[in-house]
Amino acid sequence: MFPTALPTRKRRRPEVAFARGREEVKFRDVTLYLVERRMGKSRRNFLSNLARSKGFCVDDALSADVTHVVSEGNAAQELWNWLEEQGFGEMRDKHVLHISWFTESMSAGRPVPVEIRHYIQDALEVLAENLEFCGDQGPNMAFRRAASVLKSLPAGLRRLEDTQHLPCLGEHSRAIIEAYLTSLSSQEIFECGSSSRVEEILNDERYRTMKLFSSVFGVGPKTAENWFCRGLRTFEQVLSEPSIRLNRMQTAGFLFYEDISKPVSRTEASALKIIVEEAVIFVNPSATVSITGGFRRGKEFGHDVDFIIKTPEAGQEDTILPAVIERFKSQNILLYSDLQESTFDLRQLPTQRFEAMDHFSKCFLIVKLKCEQETDARAARDWKAIRVDLVAPPLERYAYALLGWTGSTVQAQISAL
């Protein structure tokens, strides 16, 4: 049965056109870029016009001239993933700020000093990361647990009393939260905050250098610390230092850094699953493949793609990964592989050590994923290098491994119990 009349269509408001180039630029050392994502095109146009009328330079594209990136309504991790996807990776001299800095600057009629509360930052994870760089694993995991708990809440905290019945929040974590709540009011506390300790870390040369070096595949905190202590601060200095001998993993990490430092999308992960499944089924038609990690938890982006392989018979897990690697080689899509054979020993169980998960057979790979467009015009290549991890646990440990590799580092500890 059809309706007697067609529903009326809402008239779309006409977009406002703004004059460009007539405004006097008063603050030439500041160039703004407003992120349209979640802000909306009309509001972005309005705010851009407002900023230009007050003497600010506003760029409509992410260019090398941009000094201040302003975002509204984006969660911290979503925004960082999006910026990296746009190729905005080298951000050491740029500010990525919450809209509050913009509104304060508009009210003042000039760029206000950037404070830590203006940054879009997960402060608890900054603290955890800094402790990891220092080799202090206990407090590191405490802060990571606290950050995971806060991110799992259906709404942001508004009062310190709201934390009383939450698990995994220690004294130091509560102190950070209290600092947030007294300065941010309605903002979700894990996105940004005002903490003198966090500000100190973010401005610390050691932390910034360690974070840069450890972003390279194959470079852990100890290696990053060693390079920092030698006085090295950039990739160029590391690669030109004659006394440094990179291992295979680090060499691949630098060689494919431009690709593997960018986030992997859910679409790319799905395409990789098809490739992995084809290789696994070619080797063992009865085996199955499951995607794990953040993509199994519903994330839209990740830094790599993890798969767990289930073999139908005990013992097959020891041979399937070498065969899959050979299959990738024959397809000319394998750029790097590191196979680690199983050292799992039932006699060592039960154990409460998370490292028990690392005893399963696994391999770390970098593979080619074909793209619709050329990813590198100079090299004229139509593929992107992506990090892939495969793990093949014993059949009787499959459920525990699936739990461990699906969850975060914190959640994975449960599966080792």
C-alpha positions in Angstrom: 0.0 0.0 0.0 1.5 3.3 -1.1 1.2 6.6 0.8 -1.3 9.1 -0.6 1.3 11.9 -0.7 5.1 12.0 -0.9 6.9 13.0 2.2 8.1 16.6 2.1 11.9 16.9 1.8 13.7 19.2 4.2 15.4 22.0 2.4 19.1 22.0 2.7 20.5 25.2 4.1 22.6 27.0 1.5 26.3 26.9 2.3 27.7 30.3 3.2 30.4 31.5 0.8 33.2 33.4 2.4 35.4 36.0 0.9 39.1 35.0 0.9 42.2 37.0 0.8 40.7 40.3 2.0 41.4 39.9 5.7 44.5 41.4 7.2 46.8 38.7 8.7 48.0 39.8 12.1 49.5 36.6 13.4 51.9 35.4 10.7 53.6 32.8 12.9 50.3 30.9 13.4 48.5 29.0 10.7 45.3 27.1 11.7 43.7 24.0 10.3 40.2 23.1 11.5 39.3 19.4 11.3 36.0 19.0 9.5 35.6 15.5 10.8 32.7 15.6 13.3 32.7 19.4 13.2 30.8 19.6 10.0 31.4 21.6 6.9 29.1 24.5 7.7 30.5 25.0 11.2 34.0 24.7 9.9 33.4 27.4 7.3 31.8 29.7 10.0 34.8 29.2 12.4 37.3 29.6 9.6 35.7 32.9 8.6 35.6 34.1 12.2 39.3 33.3 12.6 40.2 35.1 9.4 38.2 38.2 10.5 40.3 38.4 13.6 43.6 38.3 11.7 44.4 34.5 11.9 45.7 32.6 8.9 43.6 29.5 8.2 44.6 26.8 5.8 41.9 24.7 4.2 44.4 21.8 3.7 46.9 20.0 6.0 50.1 21.6 4.7 53.6 22.1 6.0 52.6 25.6 6.9 50.0 24.5 9.5 51.1 25.1 13.1 47.9 24.5 15.0 45.4 21.7 14.2 42.0 22.3 15.9 39.5 19.5 16.5 36.0 19.3 18.0 34.2 16.2 19.0 36.9 13.7 18.1 38.2 11.1 20.5 41.9 11.3 20.9 42.8 8.0 19.2 40.4 8.5 16.4 41.9 11.9 15.6 45.5 10.7 15.7 44.6 7.8 13.4 42.9 10.1 11.0 45.8 12.6 11.0 48.3 9.8 10.3 46.1 8.5 7.5 46.3 12.0 6.0 50.1 11.7 6.0 50.4 14.2 8.9 53.1 12.1 10.6 55.9 14.5 11.5 54.1 16.6 14.1 56.9 17.5 16.5 56.7 21.2 15.7 52.9 21.4 15.5 50.1 21.6 18.0 47.1 19.3 17.9 44.5 21.0 20.0 41.0 20.8 21.4 38.4 23.4 20.2 38.7 25.1 23.6 42.0 26.7 22.6 40.3 28.1 19.5 37.4 29.6 21.4 39.7 31.2 24.0 41.8 32.7 21.2 38.8 34.1 19.4 37.6 35.6 22.7 41.0 37.2 23.4 41.4 38.3 19.8 44.8 36.7 19.6 46.5 33.3 19.9 46.4 32.4 23.6 49.4 30.4 25.0 49.0 26.7 24.5 48.6 24.9 27.8 48.5 21.1 28.4 44.8 21.2 28.9 44.4 22.2 25.3 46.0 19.1 23.9 44.1 16.1 22.9 46.0 13.6 24.9 45.5 10.4 26.8 47.5 11.4 29.8 47.2 8.1 31.7 48.7 6.3 28.7 51.4 9.0 28.4 52.4 8.2 32.0 52.3 4.5 31.3 54.4 4.8 28.2 57.0 6.9 30.0 57.3 4.3 32.8 57.7 1.6 30.1 60.6 3.6 28.6 62.1 3.7 32.1 61.7 -0.1 32.5 59.2 0.3 35.4 56.6 -2.3 34.4 54.6 -2.4 37.6 53.3 1.2 37.6 53.2 1.1 33.8 50.6 -1.6 33.8 48.7 0.1 36.6 48.3 3.3 34.5 47.4 1.2 31.4 44.7 -0.7 33.4 43.3 2.6 34.6 43.2 4.0 31.1 41.4 0.9 29.9 38.8 1.1 32.6 38.0 4.8 31.9 37.7 4.1 28.1 35.2 1.3 28.8 32.8 3.6 30.6 29.6 4.5 28.8 30.1 8.2 29.6 32.9 10.4 30.8 33.5 11.0 34.5 32.2 14.2 36.1 33.0 13.8 39.8 35.9 12.1 41.6 33.3 10.2 43.6 32.3 8.4 40.5 35.6 6.5 40.6 35.1 4.9 44.0 33.6 1.6 42.8 35.7 1.3 39.6 38.4 -1.4 39.6 42.1 -1.0 38.8 42.4 2.6 39.9 45.3 3.1 42.2 46.4 6.2 44.2 48.5 7.7 41.4 45.7 7.2 38.8 43.1 8.8 41.0 45.4 11.8 41.5 45.7 12.3 37.8 41.9 11.9 37.4 41.3 14.5 40.2 43.6 16.9 38.3 41.5 16.4 35.2 38.1 16.9 36.9 39.1 20.1 38.5 40.2 21.6 35.2 38.0 20.1 32.5 34.5 19.8 33.8 32.5 18.3 31.0 35.4 16.9 28.9 36.1 13.2 29.0 39.1 12.8 31.2 41.0 10.3 29.2 41.1 12.6 26.1 43.0 15.6 27.6 43.9 17.0 30.9 45.9 19.4 33.1 48.6 17.6 35.0 52.0 19.1 35.7 53.6 15.6 35.5 52.0 14.9 32.1 53.1 18.3 30.8 56.6 17.6 32.0 56.8 14.3 30.2 55.4 15.6 27.0 58.0 18.3 26.9 60.8 16.0 27.9 63.4 15.4 25.2 64.1 11.9 26.4 60.4 10.9 26.2 60.0 12.5 22.8 63.1 10.8 21.4 62.3 7.4 22.9 58.8 7.6 21.5 60.2 8.4 18.0 62.8 5.6 18.0 60.4 3.0 19.5 57.9 3.7 16.7 60.3 1.8 14.4 59.4 -1.9 13.9 62.1 -3.9 15.8 63.2 -1.1 18.1 62.4 -1.7 21.7 62.9 0.6 24.8 66.4 -0.7 25.5 67.6 0.0 21.9 65.9 3.4 21.9 67.5 4.2 25.3 70.9 3.2 23.9 70.6 5.4 20.9 69.4 8.3 23.0 72.4 7.9 25.4 74.7 8.2 22.4 73.3 11.6 21.7 71.1 10.5 18.7 67.8 12.4 18.2 66.6 11.7 14.7 66.3 8.8 12.3 68.9 10.4 10.0 71.4 10.4 12.8 70.8 6.8 13.6 71.1 5.7 10.0 74.3 7.7 9.4 76.0 6.5 12.6 78.7 4.0 11.4 78.9 2.2 14.8 75.2 1.1 14.7 74.4 -2.2 13.1 70.7 -2.7 12.5 69.3 -6.2 12.8 67.0 -7.7 10.1 63.8 -6.5 11.8 65.1 -3.0 12.4 66.3 -2.8 8.8 62.8 -3.7 7.6 61.3 -1.2 10.1 63.3 1.7 8.6 62.9 0.5 5.0 59.1 0.3 5.2 58.6 2.9 7.9 56.5 5.3 5.7 53.9 2.5 5.2 53.9 0.6 8.4 53.9 3.7 10.6 50.5 4.6 9.1 47.3 3.1 10.6 45.7 0.1 8.9 42.0 0.5 8.1 39.3 -2.1 8.7 38.9 -2.4 5.0 42.6 -3.3 4.6 42.4 -5.7 7.5 39.5 -7.5 5.8 41.4 -7.7 2.5 44.4 -9.2 4.4 42.1 -11.8 6.0 41.2 -13.1 2.6 44.9 -13.3 1.6 45.8 -15.2 4.9 42.8 -17.5 4.6 43.7 -18.4 1.0 47.3 -19.3 2.1 46.2 -21.3 5.1 43.6 -23.2 3.3 46.1 -23.9 0.5 48.4 -25.5 3.1 45.7 -27.2 5.2 42.1 -27.1 3.9 40.7 -28.0 7.4 42.4 -25.1 9.2 40.6 -21.9 10.0 41.6 -18.3 10.5 40.3 -15.7 12.9 41.1 -12.0 13.0 42.1 -10.9 16.5 43.5 -7.7 18.2 41.7 -4.4 18.0 39.8 -5.2 14.8 38.1 -8.1 16.6 37.2 -5.6 19.3 35.5 -3.3 16.8 38.3 -0.8 16.2 38.3 1.0 12.8 42.1 1.4 12.7 45.1 -0.4 14.0 48.9 -0.4 13.6 49.0 -4.0 12.4 46.7 -7.0 11.8 46.7 -10.1 14.0 45.4 -13.5 13.0 45.2 -16.8 14.9 45.2 -20.1 13.1 43.3 -23.1 14.4 44.5 -26.4 13.1 42.2 -29.5 13.3 44.7 -31.9 14.8 47.3 -31.6 17.6 50.8 -31.1 16.3 49.9 -29.4 13.0 50.5 -26.0 14.6 54.2 -26.7 14.4 54.3 -26.9 10.6 51.5 -24.6 9.3 53.3 -21.3 9.7 56.5 -22.2 7.8 54.2 -23.5 5.0 52.2 -20.2 5.0 55.4 -18.2 4.8 56.5 -20.3 1.7 53.1 -19.7 0.1 53.5 -15.9 0.6 57.0 -16.1 -1.0 55.7 -17.9 -4.0 53.0 -15.2 -4.4 55.8 -12.5 -4.2 54.0 -10.6 -1.5 56.4 -11.3 1.4 58.6 -8.4 2.4 59.9 -9.6 5.8 59.3 -12.7 8.0 60.4 -13.7 11.4 59.3 -17.2 12.4 59.5 -18.1 16.1 58.9 -21.8 16.7 56.8 -23.0 19.7 58.5 -23.3 23.1 55.3 -24.1 24.8 55.7 -26.7 27.6 52.7 -28.2 29.3 54.9 -29.1 32.2 55.3 -25.4 33.0 51.6 -25.0 33.6 49.8 -23.5 35.5 51.5 -20.2 35.3 50.3 -16.6 36.0 53.0 -15.0 33.8 51.7 -13.2 30.7 54.8 -14.2 28.9 53.4 -17.8 28.7 51.4 -16.6 25.7 54.6 -15.9 23.9 55.6 -19.6 23.8 53.1 -20.4 21.1 54.3 -20.8 17.5 54.1 -17.4 15.8 55.5 -15.2 13.0 55.9 -11.5 12.4 55.5 -10.5 8.8 55.5 -7.5 6.5 53.4 -8.2 3.4 52.3 -6.4 0.3 48.7 -5.4 0.0 47.6 -4.2 -3.4 46.0 -0.8 -3.6 43.6 0.7 -6.1 45.8 3.7 -6.5 49.6 4.0 -6.6 50.9 4.6 -3.1 54.3 5.9 -4.2 54.3 7.9 -7.5 58.1 8.0 -7.6 58.4 4.2 -7.3 55.2 3.6 -9.3 54.1 0.9 -7.0 50.5 -0.2 -6.4 50.9 -1.8 -3.0 51.3 -0.9 0.6 53.5 -2.6 3.2 51.5 -3.8 6.2 52.5 -5.5 9.4 50.8 -8.9 10.0 51.2 -11.2 13.0 50.2 -14.9 12.8 50.0 -17.2 15.8 49.2 -21.0 15.8 48.6 -22.3 19.3 48.1 -25.9 20.3 44.6 -27.1 19.7 43.8 -27.4 23.3 45.0 -23.9 24.0 43.2 -22.2 21.1 40.4 -20.7 23.2 42.9 -19.1 25.7 45.0 -17.8 22.8 42.0 -16.3 21.1 41.1 -14.4 24.2 44.6 -13.2 24.8 45.2 -11.9 21.3 41.8 -10.4 21.0 42.2 -8.2 24.1 44.6 -5.5 24.8 47.9 -6.1 26.6 46.1 -5.6 29.9 43.3 -7.9 29.0 45.6 -10.6 27.6 47.0 -11.2 31.1 43.7 -12.9 32.0 44.3 -15.6 29.4 47.6 -16.6 30.9 46.1 -17.5 34.2 
